[in-house]
């Protein structure tokens, strides 16, 4: 049975709360922050890349070369019909039986636009001389005080052969470096999951476990403890959460 620990993300200190809890394994969904808190399992691990320790592999260099024609553009979080059409194509091609398969354009707009913090839509398009730029991939990205958080990304399934999902992560690593940020937050990683396996292919990977970020030197051999005795109670988890330091009000 899935169980989550969550809190509302709103008010004048929303950015500070998001920054603080993201560093403790939480993720954002619209105006909510959540973290898995299942009673008998802790397989879902928040993952991030330490860009200072990232060393691009030969295969990732080939991915960059295959996608060299893509143009990146950062936009305000405002949903468009073109984005929604790409989103639907992505779901039908990759996640037809997933929980988001029935989302309509209004729910998509809410996912994109309902954000109380600094969020950007990072679009990737392929420009040609014969036709106007075609939207190929999109990532909904939060800008934290220490990194970029990839909230949700989708792309043209026909570009899967180009490993465009990997390319989007590589480009976020490059963007984080350009902005002087330390991390790229990837969301949750489940060891052994084929759909999430790509996250373990990046050097500099860290996971949040036992209340701290830990470097993953050999992700393929990592197995989190699964017994119920290893999972803290909700009360214990809440007690260990650190909240943002309050600043005195100014007149």
FENZIJO-V395655 format. One record per residue. N is the residue number from 1. NEAR is the number of other C-alpha atoms within 8 Angstrom. Layout:
n->N near->NEAR
n->N near->NEAR
This chain:
n->1 near->3
n->2 near->6
n->3 near->8
n->4 near->9
n->5 near->9
n->6 near->8
n->7 near->7
n->8 near->7
n->9 near->11
n->10 near->8
n->11 near->6
n->12 near->5
n->13 near->7
n->14 near->11
n->15 near->11
n->16 near->8
n->17 near->11
n->18 near->13
n->19 near->11
n->20 near->11
n->21 near->14
n->22 near->9
n->23 near->7
n->24 near->10
n->25 near->11
n->26 near->11
n->27 near->11
n->28 near->10
n->29 near->9
n->30 near->10
n->31 near->11
n->32 near->10
n->33 near->14
n->34 near->12
n->35 near->10
n->36 near->10
n->37 near->10
n->38 near->11
n->39 near->9
n->40 near->9
n->41 near->10
n->42 near->12
n->43 near->9
n->44 near->8
n->45 near->12
n->46 near->12
n->47 near->14
n->48 near->12
n->49 near->14
n->50 near->12
n->51 near->12
n->52 near->6
n->53 near->7
n->54 near->11
n->55 near->6
n->56 near->8
n->57 near->6
n->58 near->6
n->59 near->6
n->60 near->11
n->61 near->9
n->62 near->8
n->63 near->13
n->64 near->10
n->65 near->7
n->66 near->8
n->67 near->10
n->68 near->6
n->69 near->7
n->70 near->9
n->71 near->8
n->72 near->8
n->73 near->7
n->74 near->8
n->75 near->9
n->76 near->7
n->77 near->10
n->78 near->9
n->79 near->10
n->80 near->6
n->81 near->7
n->82 near->7
n->83 near->10
n->84 near->11
n->85 near->8
n->86 near->14
n->87 near->10
n->88 near->9
n->89 near->10
n->90 near->13
n->91 near->12
n->92 near->9
n->93 near->8
n->94 near->7
n->95 near->10
n->96 near->8
n->97 near->5
n->98 near->7
n->99 near->5
n->100 near->7
n->101 near->11
n->102 near->5
n->103 near->8
n->104 near->6
n->105 near->8
n->106 near->7
n->107 near->8
n->108 near->11
n->109 near->11
n->110 near->9
n->111 near->9
n->112 near->12
n->113 near->10
n->114 near->9
n->115 near->9
n->116 near->10
n->117 near->8
n->118 near->9
n->119 near->11
n->120 near->12
n->121 near->13
n->122 near->12
n->123 near->13
n->124 near->12
n->125 near->12
n->126 near->11
n->127 near->11
n->128 near->7
n->129 near->5
n->130 near->4
n->131 near->6
n->132 near->7
n->133 near->8
n->134 near->7
n->135 near->12
n->136 near->12
n->137 near->14
n->138 near->13
n->139 near->13
n->140 near->14
n->141 near->13
n->142 near->12
n->143 near->10
n->144 near->11
n->145 near->6
n->146 near->8
n->147 near->12
n->148 near->14
n->149 near->12
n->150 near->13
n->151 near->13
n->152 near->7
n->153 near->9
n->154 near->11
n->155 near->13
n->156 near->11
n->157 near->9
n->158 near->5
n->159 near->10
n->160 near->9
n->161 near->6
n->162 near->8
n->163 near->9
n->164 near->13
n->165 near->9
n->166 near->10
n->167 near->12
n->168 near->10
n->169 near->8
n->170 near->10
n->171 near->8
n->172 near->10
n->173 near->11
n->174 near->8
n->175 near->8
n->176 near->15
n->177 near->10
n->178 near->7
n->179 near->6
n->180 near->6
n->181 near->11
n->182 near->11
n->183 near->13
n->184 near->15
n->185 near->11
n->186 near->12
n->187 near->11
n->188 near->8
n->189 near->12
n->190 near->10
n->191 near->12
n->192 near->6
n->193 near->8
n->194 near->6
n->195 near->5
n->196 near->10
n->197 near->12
n->198 near->9
n->199 near->8
n->200 near->10
n->201 near->6
n->202 near->10
n->203 near->11
n->204 near->14
n->205 near->14
n->206 near->12
n->207 near->12
n->208 near->13
n->209 near->8
n->210 near->4
n->211 near->7
n->212 near->7
n->213 near->8
n->214 near->8
n->215 near->8
n->216 near->9
n->217 near->7
n->218 near->6
n->219 near->8
n->220 near->7
n->221 near->5
n->222 near->7
n->223 near->5
n->224 near->7
n->225 near->8
n->226 near->9
n->227 near->8
n->228 near->8
n->229 near->6
n->230 near->7
n->231 near->11
n->232 near->8
n->233 near->7
n->234 near->8
n->235 near->6
n->236 near->8
n->237 near->9
n->238 near->7
n->239 near->6
n->240 near->7
n->241 near->8
n->242 near->6
n->243 near->7
n->244 near->7
n->245 near->4
n->246 near->4
n->247 near->4
n->248 near->4
n->249 near->4
n->250 near->3
n->251 near->2
